[in-house]
């Protein structure tokens, strides 16, 4: 099933963040599998290639919140560059604290911001 905005929905009623009809966006489920935990509601998942139905783990990036995700997009537009997956590149694109539980983790070939 697809949402009006083009995201794939999976029925999983026992999920703590399922909607009223028991569905969760597939990209969030895949991100949770990558992290081996549920995503927090404020965490945001980005499709690297922009295709909302391409939910392969290597196509997903997890941001700690919407502001970090927006900053990532803003930096790419301002510099007209593709931000890579190294910590240094993303730190330039998405400023903020990254230590301990709020650090960066390399996973499935992509930098995951948590």
C-alpha positions as CSV (number, residue, x, y, z in Angstrom):
1,X,0.0,0.0,0.0
2,X,1.2,3.5,-0.8
3,X,0.5,6.8,1.0
4,X,-0.8,9.7,-1.0
5,X,2.7,11.2,-0.8
6,X,4.2,8.0,-2.3
7,X,5.7,6.1,0.8
8,X,5.2,2.3,1.1
9,X,3.1,1.3,4.1
10,X,3.4,-2.1,5.9
11,X,0.7,-3.4,8.2
12,X,2.2,-4.2,11.6
13,X,-0.4,-3.5,14.3
14,X,1.9,-4.4,17.2
15,X,4.4,-1.6,16.3
16,X,4.3,1.2,18.9
17,X,4.2,3.8,16.2
18,X,1.7,2.2,13.9
19,X,-1.1,4.5,12.7
20,X,-4.8,3.9,13.7
21,X,-5.2,1.3,10.9
22,X,-2.0,-0.6,12.0
23,X,0.4,0.7,9.3
24,X,4.0,2.0,9.5
25,X,6.1,3.5,6.7
26,X,8.4,0.8,5.4
27,X,11.5,3.0,5.3
28,X,11.1,3.5,9.1
29,X,10.8,-0.2,9.7
30,X,14.0,-0.8,7.6
31,X,15.8,1.9,9.6
32,X,14.7,0.3,12.8
33,X,16.2,-3.0,11.6
34,X,19.4,-1.3,10.8
35,X,19.6,0.2,14.3
36,X,18.1,-2.9,16.1
37,X,15.7,-0.6,17.9
38,X,12.6,1.4,17.4
39,X,13.1,4.9,15.9
40,X,12.2,7.8,18.1
41,X,9.2,9.8,16.8
42,X,11.5,12.8,16.2
43,X,14.0,10.8,14.1
44,X,13.7,11.3,10.4
45,X,14.7,9.0,7.5
46,X,16.1,10.2,4.2
47,X,16.0,8.4,0.9
48,X,19.4,9.1,-0.6
49,X,18.3,8.7,-4.2
50,X,15.1,10.5,-3.7
51,X,12.9,7.5,-4.6
52,X,10.4,7.1,-1.8
53,X,9.7,3.4,-2.7
54,X,13.5,2.4,-2.7
55,X,13.7,1.3,0.9
56,X,17.0,-0.7,0.6
57,X,19.2,0.0,3.7
58,X,22.0,1.4,1.6
59,X,19.5,4.0,0.3
60,X,18.5,5.3,3.7
61,X,20.0,7.8,6.1
62,X,18.7,8.4,9.6
63,X,18.8,11.9,11.1
64,X,18.3,12.7,14.7
65,X,15.5,15.1,13.9
66,X,13.8,17.1,11.1
67,X,16.1,20.1,11.6
68,X,19.2,18.0,11.0
69,X,17.5,16.5,7.8
70,X,16.6,20.0,6.6
71,X,20.1,21.3,7.3
72,X,21.5,18.4,5.2
73,X,19.3,19.4,2.2
74,X,20.1,23.1,2.7
75,X,23.8,22.5,2.7
76,X,23.6,20.5,-0.5
77,X,21.7,23.3,-2.2
78,X,24.0,26.1,-0.9
79,X,27.2,24.4,-1.9
80,X,25.8,22.6,-5.0
81,X,27.7,19.5,-3.8
82,X,26.6,16.1,-2.8
83,X,27.4,15.5,0.8
84,X,29.2,12.2,1.3
85,X,29.1,9.7,4.1
86,X,32.2,10.6,6.0
87,X,31.7,12.1,9.4
88,X,33.7,15.2,8.5
89,X,31.5,15.9,5.5
90,X,28.2,15.4,7.4
91,X,29.5,17.4,10.4
92,X,30.0,20.3,8.0
93,X,26.5,19.8,6.6
94,X,24.7,19.1,9.9
95,X,26.3,21.0,12.8
96,X,25.5,19.9,16.3
97,X,26.7,17.7,19.2
98,X,27.8,14.2,18.4
99,X,29.0,12.3,21.3
100,X,28.1,9.2,23.3
101,X,24.4,8.4,22.7
102,X,24.1,11.4,20.3
103,X,27.0,10.3,18.1
104,X,27.4,9.1,14.6
105,X,27.4,5.5,13.5
106,X,28.6,4.0,10.2
107,X,26.1,1.3,9.3
108,X,25.3,-0.4,6.0
109,X,27.7,1.8,4.1
110,X,25.9,5.0,5.1
111,X,26.4,7.5,7.9
112,X,23.6,7.2,10.4
113,X,23.0,10.2,12.6
114,X,21.4,9.3,16.0
